[in-house]
Amino acid sequence: MTKKQQNVLILILGSVAALGPFSIDMYLPGFSAIADDLNTDISNVALTLTSYFIGISVGQLIYGPILDRYGRKTPLLIGMGIYILSVLGCAAAPDVYSLIGLRAIMALGGCVGMVASRAIIRDRFPVKEIARVFSTLILVMGVAPIIAPTLGGFVIDAFGWRFVFLFLAVLSSIVVFLLYRFLEESHIPDKEVSLKPVRVAVEYWRVLSNSTFLVYGLAGSMAMAAMFAYIGDSSFVLMELYGFNATTYGWVFGSNAAGFIIGSQVNRYILKTRDPKVITYVFTILMLAVAVILAVTNISGLLRVELLLTLLFLFMFFLGFVNPNTQALALEPFSKNAGIASALVGSLRMFSGAIATALISVFHDGTIRPMVWIICGCAVLTMLLLLTKRKEITLYPARQKA
């Protein structure tokens, strides 16, 4: 591929991947409005996030072998069609239970883009380039989490929360056109890939039993679970506890997303001179330090809103380094079954997100404590997992003799 072709491919994949943050972040400022309109409470509305993450987790496992058997493009277009229909259903949801179910179907359709984008990158780029390309992809899709909650706040204030889903229907229709018109198939369909449940389970087990995949896949999942805990409780914490309105919340959320994007882009340049394992290890230590400070200041009563916003920004900034590198390291051992490996790494991340947001709902007590402790616990687990690979990490490589 030429440089121009690479850039076009990343732009197309970024537009697909951006639907995920839009689907998660854009309706967050409307949690209170949804609860009022559907005669329920915020803890039930939070379950629409949980169902979405469950749908993504299950959906990615389904799409993995399908993408390996039938190629990338056709399943991608079919999944996006399911996404569009379910988004329109969400816009007309009569109660919170319908919304919870439709969000799961919405995720089942849309998650094909997450699996396909990672698999296509693995198809098109050499192993040493994957982490850099993931960081570039985050830059392209990074506009979504920055503007989604702010845009959502404007839409909700002006038209109501249902129009958020109508907006997503229009946006996803444009993405489908781009995919149909410009995306070239990157994988020859392989009829030898079985879709029988037992065979599929065996293939997933082979991937999961790879120690490199297991450690970096789970470590990345735990790190992202911390972010999902923040996402799941941020609207309550900032809007209900600290009195932010929907627009201000959107700006704060967007600034933290910008920190995540900035971190991922700095990571691109550090990768030119440093091993991704070293980068992951160092920035996980920094991420853990921020989480511990967050927990300690909360216990001591010193956690003011200014400090909270600073710590959340730093956590997201450091996560910007950990996220692309753990993905790349988890996928590194695989080539032929990249679709299955990509699906599993994505499913693990979303399943951890489902658990994190469910815990937020279960332990909701009208304070910031559930969010703080889940973030801290996830950071600790991420560090413990990476320590199992400590012998493979050389912080100070030996100088070559002249």
C-alpha positions as CSV (number, residue, x, y, z in Angstrom):
1,M,0.0,0.0,0.0
2,T,1.1,3.5,-0.7
3,K,1.1,6.1,2.0
4,K,-2.1,7.7,0.6
5,Q,-3.8,4.3,0.5
6,Q,-2.9,3.8,4.1
7,N,-4.2,7.1,5.1
8,V,-7.5,6.5,3.3
9,L,-7.9,3.1,4.9
10,I,-7.2,4.5,8.4
11,L,-9.7,7.3,7.8
12,I,-12.4,4.8,6.8
13,L,-11.7,2.5,9.7
14,G,-11.6,5.5,12.0
15,S,-15.1,6.5,10.9
16,V,-16.4,3.0,11.7
17,A,-14.6,2.9,15.0
18,A,-15.9,6.4,15.9
19,L,-19.5,5.0,16.1
20,G,-18.5,3.2,19.3
21,P,-17.7,6.3,21.3
22,F,-20.6,8.2,19.8
23,S,-22.9,5.3,20.8
24,I,-21.5,5.3,24.4
25,D,-20.8,8.9,25.1
26,M,-23.4,11.0,23.2
27,Y,-26.4,10.1,25.4
28,L,-24.6,10.3,28.7
29,P,-25.7,13.9,29.5
30,G,-29.3,12.7,29.0
31,F,-29.3,10.1,31.8
32,S,-31.4,12.3,34.1
33,A,-33.8,13.3,31.2
34,I,-34.2,9.6,30.2
35,A,-34.9,8.6,33.8
36,D,-37.6,11.3,34.1
37,D,-39.1,10.6,30.7
38,L,-39.3,6.8,31.2
39,N,-40.4,7.1,34.9
40,T,-37.3,5.3,36.3
41,D,-34.1,6.1,38.1
42,I,-30.5,6.7,37.0
43,S,-29.3,3.3,38.2
44,N,-31.7,1.6,35.8
45,V,-30.7,3.9,33.0
46,A,-27.1,3.0,33.7
47,L,-28.0,-0.6,32.8
48,T,-28.4,0.6,29.2
49,L,-24.6,0.9,29.3
50,T,-24.2,-2.5,30.8
51,S,-26.5,-4.1,28.2
52,Y,-24.5,-2.3,25.5
53,F,-21.2,-3.7,26.7
54,I,-22.7,-7.2,27.0
55,G,-23.9,-6.9,23.4
56,I,-20.5,-5.9,22.3
57,S,-18.8,-8.7,24.2
58,V,-21.0,-11.4,22.7
59,G,-21.2,-9.8,19.3
60,Q,-17.4,-9.7,18.8
61,L,-17.1,-13.4,19.6
62,I,-19.7,-14.1,17.0
63,Y,-18.1,-11.9,14.3
64,G,-14.6,-13.2,14.8
65,P,-14.9,-16.5,12.9
66,I,-17.5,-15.0,10.5
67,L,-14.9,-12.4,9.4
68,D,-12.3,-15.1,8.9
69,R,-14.7,-17.3,6.9
70,Y,-16.5,-14.7,4.7
71,G,-14.0,-11.8,4.5
72,R,-14.2,-8.4,6.2
73,K,-16.5,-6.3,4.0
74,T,-19.8,-8.2,3.7
75,P,-20.2,-9.0,7.4
76,L,-19.3,-5.4,8.2
77,L,-22.1,-4.0,6.0
78,I,-24.7,-6.5,7.4
79,G,-23.8,-5.7,11.0
80,M,-24.1,-1.9,10.3
81,G,-27.6,-2.5,8.9
82,I,-28.6,-4.2,12.2
83,Y,-27.1,-1.2,14.1
84,I,-29.1,1.3,12.1
85,L,-32.4,-0.5,12.7
86,S,-31.8,-0.9,16.4
87,V,-30.8,2.8,16.8
88,L,-34.1,3.8,15.3
89,G,-35.8,1.5,17.8
90,C,-34.0,3.2,20.7
91,A,-35.3,6.6,19.5
92,A,-38.9,5.2,19.9
93,A,-38.3,3.2,23.1
94,P,-41.5,3.3,25.3
95,D,-39.8,2.3,28.6
96,V,-36.3,1.7,30.1
97,Y,-36.5,-2.1,29.7
98,S,-37.1,-1.7,25.9
99,L,-34.2,0.7,25.8
100,I,-31.9,-1.7,27.7
101,G,-32.8,-4.5,25.2
102,L,-32.5,-2.4,22.1
103,R,-29.1,-1.1,23.3
104,A,-27.9,-4.7,23.4
105,I,-29.1,-5.3,19.8
106,M,-27.5,-2.0,18.8
107,A,-24.2,-3.2,20.2
108,L,-24.5,-6.6,18.5
109,G,-24.8,-4.9,15.1
110,G,-22.3,-2.1,15.6
111,C,-19.5,-4.1,17.2
112,V,-18.6,-5.7,13.9
113,G,-16.8,-2.4,13.1
114,M,-14.6,-2.9,16.1
115,V,-13.6,-6.4,15.2
116,A,-13.2,-5.7,11.5
117,S,-11.1,-2.6,12.0
118,R,-8.6,-4.5,14.2
119,A,-8.5,-7.5,11.8
120,I,-8.0,-5.3,8.7
121,I,-5.1,-3.5,10.4
122,R,-3.6,-6.9,11.2
123,D,-4.2,-7.9,7.5
124,R,-2.7,-4.8,6.0
125,F,0.2,-3.9,8.2
126,P,3.4,-5.7,9.4
127,V,3.5,-6.7,13.1
128,K,6.0,-3.9,14.1
129,E,3.6,-1.3,12.7
130,I,0.4,-2.4,14.4
131,A,0.8,-0.4,17.6
132,R,1.7,2.8,15.6
133,V,-1.4,2.3,13.4
134,F,-3.6,1.7,16.4
135,S,-2.4,5.0,17.8
136,T,-3.1,6.7,14.5
137,L,-6.6,5.1,14.4
138,I,-7.3,6.5,17.8
139,L,-6.3,10.0,16.5
140,V,-8.8,9.7,13.6
141,M,-11.6,8.3,15.8
142,G,-10.6,10.5,18.7
143,V,-12.8,13.4,17.7
144,A,-15.8,11.2,18.7
145,P,-15.3,11.0,22.5
146,I,-14.2,14.7,22.5
147,I,-17.3,16.1,20.8
148,A,-19.9,13.4,21.5
149,P,-21.0,14.4,25.0
150,T,-20.9,18.1,24.2
151,L,-22.9,17.6,21.0
152,G,-25.2,15.3,22.9
153,G,-25.7,17.9,25.5
154,F,-26.7,20.5,22.9
155,V,-29.0,18.0,21.1
156,I,-30.7,17.0,24.4
157,D,-31.2,20.5,25.6
158,A,-32.6,21.6,22.2
159,F,-34.6,18.6,21.1
160,G,-34.7,15.9,23.7
161,W,-32.7,12.7,24.3
162,R,-34.5,10.7,21.6
163,F,-32.9,12.9,18.9
164,V,-29.5,11.6,20.0
165,F,-30.4,8.2,18.5
166,L,-31.8,9.8,15.3
167,F,-28.5,11.6,14.9
168,L,-26.7,8.2,15.3
169,A,-28.9,6.7,12.6
170,V,-27.9,9.4,10.1
171,L,-24.3,9.2,11.0
172,S,-24.1,5.5,10.7
173,S,-25.9,5.7,7.3
174,I,-23.1,7.9,6.1
175,V,-20.5,5.4,7.4
176,V,-22.2,2.6,5.5
177,F,-21.9,4.5,2.3
178,L,-18.2,5.1,2.8
179,L,-17.7,1.4,3.5
180,Y,-19.6,0.3,0.5
181,R,-17.9,2.8,-1.8
182,F,-14.3,2.9,-0.7
183,L,-13.4,-0.1,1.5
184,E,-11.5,-2.9,-0.4
185,E,-11.6,-6.4,0.9
186,S,-8.4,-7.3,2.8
187,H,-9.0,-11.0,3.5
188,I,-9.8,-13.8,1.1
189,P,-12.8,-15.7,2.4
190,D,-11.6,-19.0,4.0
191,K,-14.1,-21.8,3.8
192,E,-11.9,-23.9,6.0
193,V,-12.8,-21.7,9.0
194,S,-15.6,-23.6,10.8
195,L,-18.7,-21.9,12.2
196,K,-19.7,-24.9,14.3
197,P,-19.9,-23.9,17.9
198,V,-17.5,-26.6,19.2
199,R,-14.9,-25.8,16.6
200,V,-15.2,-22.1,17.2
201,A,-14.8,-22.6,20.9
202,V,-11.7,-24.6,20.3
203,E,-10.2,-21.8,18.2
204,Y,-11.0,-19.2,20.8
205,W,-9.4,-21.5,23.5
206,R,-6.2,-21.7,21.4
207,V,-6.0,-18.0,21.3
208,L,-6.8,-17.5,25.0
209,S,-4.3,-20.2,26.0
210,N,-1.5,-18.2,24.5
211,S,0.3,-16.6,27.5
212,T,1.2,-13.4,25.6
213,F,-2.4,-12.9,24.5
214,L,-3.8,-13.8,28.0
215,V,-1.6,-11.4,29.9
216,Y,-1.8,-8.4,27.6
217,G,-5.4,-9.0,26.6
218,L,-6.5,-9.1,30.3
219,A,-4.3,-6.2,31.3
220,G,-5.7,-4.0,28.6
221,S,-9.2,-5.1,29.6
222,M,-8.7,-4.2,33.2
223,A,-7.3,-0.8,32.2
224,M,-10.2,-0.1,30.0
225,A,-12.7,-1.3,32.7
226,A,-11.4,1.6,34.8
227,M,-12.3,4.0,32.0
228,F,-15.8,2.4,31.6
229,A,-16.4,2.8,35.4
230,Y,-15.6,6.5,34.9
231,I,-17.9,6.7,31.9
232,G,-20.7,4.9,33.6
233,D,-20.7,7.1,36.7
234,S,-19.4,10.4,35.4
235,S,-22.7,11.9,34.5
236,F,-24.1,11.3,38.1
237,V,-20.9,12.4,39.8
238,L,-20.4,15.6,37.8
239,M,-24.0,16.6,37.2
240,E,-25.7,15.4,40.3
241,L,-23.0,15.7,42.9
242,Y,-21.1,18.7,41.6
243,G,-23.9,20.5,39.8
244,F,-22.5,20.6,36.3
245,N,-25.1,21.2,33.5
246,A,-25.2,19.0,30.4
247,T,-23.1,21.4,28.4
248,T,-20.4,21.8,31.0
249,Y,-20.3,18.1,31.6
250,G,-19.8,17.6,27.9
251,W,-16.8,20.0,27.9
252,V,-15.2,18.2,30.9
253,F,-15.8,14.8,29.4
254,G,-14.4,16.0,26.1
255,S,-11.3,17.3,27.7
256,N,-10.6,14.0,29.4
257,A,-11.1,12.2,26.1
258,A,-8.6,14.7,24.6
259,G,-6.1,13.6,27.2
260,F,-6.6,10.0,26.1
261,I,-6.0,11.0,22.5
262,I,-3.0,13.1,23.3
263,G,-1.5,10.2,25.2
264,S,-2.0,7.8,22.3
265,Q,-0.3,10.2,19.9
266,V,2.7,10.8,22.1
267,N,2.8,7.0,22.2
268,R,3.3,6.9,18.4
269,Y,6.5,8.8,18.7
270,I,7.9,7.0,21.7
271,L,7.4,3.7,19.9
272,K,10.1,4.8,17.4
273,T,12.7,4.4,20.1
274,R,11.2,2.2,22.9
275,D,9.7,-1.2,23.1
276,P,5.9,-1.3,23.5
277,K,6.3,-3.6,26.5
278,V,8.4,-1.1,28.3
279,I,6.0,1.8,27.5
280,T,3.1,-0.3,28.8
281,Y,4.8,-1.2,32.0
282,V,6.0,2.4,32.8
283,F,2.7,4.1,32.1
284,T,0.7,1.5,34.0
285,I,2.8,2.4,37.0
286,L,1.9,6.1,36.5
287,M,-1.8,5.2,36.0
288,L,-1.8,3.2,39.2
289,A,-0.2,6.1,41.1
290,V,-3.0,8.4,39.9
291,A,-5.6,5.8,41.0
292,V,-4.1,5.5,44.4
293,I,-4.0,9.3,44.9
294,L,-7.7,9.4,43.8
295,A,-8.6,6.7,46.4
296,V,-6.5,8.2,49.3
297,T,-7.8,11.8,48.8
298,N,-11.4,10.5,48.7
299,I,-10.9,8.6,52.0
300,S,-9.3,11.6,53.6
301,G,-11.9,14.1,52.4
302,L,-9.4,16.1,50.4
303,L,-10.9,15.2,47.0
304,R,-12.2,18.6,45.7
305,V,-13.6,18.9,42.2
306,E,-10.5,20.6,40.9
307,L,-8.3,17.7,42.1
308,L,-10.8,15.2,40.8
309,L,-10.8,16.7,37.3
310,T,-7.0,16.8,37.3
311,L,-6.6,13.2,38.3
312,L,-9.2,12.0,35.8
313,F,-7.4,13.8,33.0
314,L,-4.0,12.3,34.0
315,F,-5.5,8.8,34.3
316,M,-7.0,9.1,30.8
317,F,-3.7,10.5,29.4
318,F,-1.7,7.6,30.8
319,L,-4.4,5.1,29.6
320,G,-3.7,6.5,26.1
321,F,-0.3,4.8,26.2
322,V,-1.5,1.5,27.7
323,N,-4.5,0.9,25.5
324,P,-3.0,0.7,22.0
325,N,0.1,-1.1,23.2
326,T,-1.7,-3.9,25.0
327,Q,-3.9,-4.4,21.9
328,A,-0.9,-4.7,19.7
329,L,1.0,-7.0,22.1
330,A,-2.0,-9.3,22.5
331,L,-2.5,-9.6,18.7
332,E,1.2,-10.0,17.9
333,P,1.3,-13.8,18.0
334,F,-1.5,-14.2,15.4
335,S,-1.8,-13.8,11.7
336,K,-4.0,-16.4,10.0
337,N,-6.7,-16.2,12.7
338,A,-6.5,-12.5,13.3
339,G,-10.3,-12.1,13.1
340,I,-10.8,-14.5,16.0
341,A,-7.9,-13.0,18.0
342,S,-9.2,-9.5,17.3
343,A,-12.7,-10.5,18.4
344,L,-11.5,-12.0,21.6
345,V,-9.4,-9.1,22.7
346,G,-12.3,-6.8,22.0
347,S,-14.8,-9.0,23.7
348,L,-12.6,-9.2,26.9
349,R,-12.5,-5.4,27.0
350,M,-16.2,-4.9,26.6
351,F,-17.0,-7.7,29.0
352,S,-14.9,-5.9,31.6
353,G,-16.8,-2.8,30.8
354,A,-20.1,-4.5,31.3
355,I,-18.9,-5.7,34.7
356,A,-17.6,-2.3,35.7
357,T,-20.8,-0.5,34.8
358,A,-22.9,-3.2,36.4
359,L,-20.9,-2.8,39.6
360,I,-21.4,1.0,39.4
361,S,-25.2,0.3,39.3
362,V,-25.2,-2.3,42.0
363,F,-23.1,-0.3,44.5
364,H,-24.6,3.1,43.7
365,D,-25.0,4.9,47.0
366,G,-25.3,8.5,46.0
367,T,-21.5,9.2,46.4
368,I,-18.4,9.1,44.3
369,R,-17.0,6.0,46.2
370,P,-18.1,3.3,43.7
371,M,-16.4,5.0,40.8
372,V,-13.2,5.7,42.8
373,W,-12.8,2.2,44.1
374,I,-13.5,0.4,40.9
375,I,-11.0,2.6,39.0
376,C,-8.4,1.9,41.7
377,G,-9.1,-1.8,41.8
378,C,-8.8,-2.1,38.0
379,A,-5.5,-0.2,38.0
380,V,-4.1,-2.6,40.6
381,L,-5.2,-5.7,38.6
382,T,-3.6,-4.3,35.4
383,M,-0.3,-3.8,37.2
384,L,-0.4,-7.3,38.8
385,L,-1.0,-8.9,35.3
386,L,1.9,-7.1,33.8
387,L,4.2,-8.1,36.6
388,T,3.8,-11.7,35.4
389,K,5.8,-10.6,32.3
390,R,8.3,-8.6,34.2
391,K,11.2,-10.7,33.1
392,E,10.5,-9.9,29.4
393,I,10.7,-6.2,30.1
394,T,14.1,-4.5,29.8
395,L,13.9,-0.9,31.0
396,Y,17.5,-0.2,30.3
397,P,18.7,-2.3,27.3
398,A,22.4,-3.1,27.2
399,R,24.5,-1.0,25.0
400,Q,26.0,-2.7,22.0
401,K,29.8,-2.9,22.0
402,A,31.6,-1.1,19.3
